[in-house]
Amino acid sequence: MRMRDLADEMRAAARRLRQPQIDRLFALGVTGATLARIWFDVPPIGIAPARGESDGLYSPDQGPLHVIQPLHSGGVLVDLVAWRSDAPTRTWLRTGAGWALGEHELCDFSACTGAPLLHASPLDWLRAGGRGAVILDWTAPEIARLRNHGRIRCRSRALAAMLRDAIAATVRMPDIIEEENDDATQLS
């Protein structure tokens, strides 16, 4: 899927957003100031029908309404995430190219002045003013880079355990083969 297609999908989702849905977000602790601050190249939030699939992706234009948010990597729109306000920790990606909401706060080590903050859901991220990050794909290869942080703050004990497990899963040990070489012992 082309980036332009993603941007068009995001704009279409934003056009579907109505006042009752905005009021629901406000009731859940999201502020208008946050939505204005996180506006980048496409609207920061929208509503669209979506059906989550078992592969972690969603099919658009089918199923119940979901909140849709853009994911950026290196300042470029790379994916969309869908979630519902009644279950904000359950998310689906549109293409699978993205892995974290607020990725720059996890991966831009030069700009990191303290320990990055990790949230459990896109709703928690919005409630925090769009600051911090949310890991949406716990199997993404980028998880390995998180070892380079001296410290990462997690909003819950369960989230911290998930992060520990995900980082530990990225450590790959080579096959270490023990071979005795009788010639090497005879050299001394």
DAQUILIN-V557555 format. One record per helix or strand of 2 or more residues. SS is the DSSP state (alpha for helix, beta for strand). FROM is the first residue (numbers start at 0). TO is the last residue. If there is no record, write none. Layout:
# DAQUILIN-V557555
{{SS;FROM;TO} {SS;FROM;TO}}
This chain:
# DAQUILIN-V557555
{{alpha;2;15} {alpha;18;26} {alpha;31;36} {beta;45;51} {beta;56;72} {beta;75;83} {beta;86;92} {beta;99;100} {alpha;102;106} {beta;115;118} {alpha;121;126} {beta;132;134} {alpha;140;147} {beta;151;153} {alpha;156;168} {alpha;181;184}}
